[in-house]
Amino acid sequence: MSNMLKYRGYYGSIEVSTEDNCLFGKLQFIRALVNYEGETVSELEKAFQEAVDDYLNTCANQNIKPEIPCKGSFNVRVGHDLHLAASVAARRQSISLNDLTRNALSEYLEHHP
């Protein structure tokens, strides 16, 4: 079993409560707090899918654009020396710092899926 659920482009966590003897989770990579729970993996997955559907329906009913996980940009604080070295490397390759970062992330993920 993976440690995340996926449905309609949304991801959800899988957590265990030994105190309550249940499984629970929340939607990941969005600001809205959307929770779900179940007693079995099947129940948890069904509750997750219902939570996603309910979130999307609530947004539609309230005329609100639903958040999408990971909008495609993020800020990374890497420190002065690494920032400078990456900027120089990008310049030497005649690419943008964004392209250098995108290439480095792609290479990393190719080797560490």
KEVEX-438704 format. One record per residue (C-alpha): residue number from 1; z negated, y, x. Coordinates in steps of 0.5 Angstrom, whole numbers, plus 2048, in hexadecimal, padded with zeros to 3 digits. Layout:
% KEVEX-438704
     i     z     y     x
   NUM     Z     Y     X
...
This chain:
% KEVEX-438704
     i     z     y     x
     1   800   800   800
     2   802   807   803
     3   7FC   80C   802
     4   800   811   7FE
     5   804   810   7F7
     6   80B   814   7F6
     7   80E   816   7EF
     8   813   81B   7ED
     9   812   81E   7F4
    10   80B   81F   7F4
    11   806   81B   7F8
    12   7FF   819   7F7
    13   7F9   816   7FB
    14   7F5   810   7FA
    15   7EE   810   7FA
    16   7E8   80B   7F9
    17   7E1   80D   7F6
    18   7DD   807   7F7
    19   7D7   80B   7F3
    20   7DB   80B   7ED
    21   7DF   804   7EF
    22   7E6   808   7ED
    23   7EC   80B   7F1
    24   7EE   812   7F0
    25   7F3   817   7F3
    26   7F6   81E   7F3
    27   7FD   821   7F4
    28   7FE   823   7FB
    29   802   828   7FE
    30   801   82D   7F8
    31   7FC   832   7F7
    32   7FB   830   7EF
    33   7F5   82B   7EF
    34   7F7   825   7EB
    35   7F3   81F   7EB
    36   7F4   818   7E8
    37   7F0   811   7E8
    38   7F0   80A   7E7
    39   7EC   804   7E8
    40   7F2   800   7EB
    41   7F8   802   7EF
    42   7FD   801   7E9
    43   7F8   805   7E5
    44   7F8   80A   7EA
    45   7FF   80B   7EB
    46   800   80B   7E3
    47   7FB   811   7E3
    48   7FE   814   7E9
    49   805   814   7E6
    50   802   817   7DF
    51   7FF   81C   7E3
    52   805   81E   7E6
    53   809   81E   7DF
    54   803   822   7DC
    55   803   827   7E2
    56   80B   828   7E1
    57   80A   829   7D9
    58   804   82E   7DA
    59   808   832   7DF
    60   80E   832   7DA
    61   80A   833   7D4
    62   807   839   7D7
    63   80E   83C   7DA
    64   80B   83B   7E1
    65   80F   838   7E7
    66   80C   832   7E9
    67   80A   832   7F1
    68   80E   82D   7F5
    69   80B   82A   7FB
    70   80D   82D   802
    71   811   833   800
    72   815   832   807
    73   811   837   80B
    74   80A   837   80E
    75   806   83B   814
    76   804   837   81A
    77   7FF   83A   81F
    78   801   837   826
    79   7FE   83C   82A
    80   801   842   82F
    81   803   83D   835
    82   807   838   830
    83   80A   83D   82C
    84   80D   841   832
    85   80F   83A   835
    86   812   838   82F
    87   816   83F   82E
    88   818   83E   835
    89   81B   837   834
    90   81E   839   82D
    91   822   83F   831
    92   824   83B   837
    93   827   836   831
    94   82A   83C   82D
    95   827   83A   827
    96   821   83D   823
    97   81A   83B   823
    98   81B   838   81C
    99   820   834   81F
   100   81C   831   825
   101   816   830   820
   102   81A   82C   81B
   103   81D   828   821
   104   817   827   824
   105   814   825   81D
   106   81A   820   81B
   107   819   81D   822
   108   812   81C   821
   109   813   819   81A
   110   818   814   81C
   111   814   811   821
   112   80D   811   81D
   113   80F   810   816
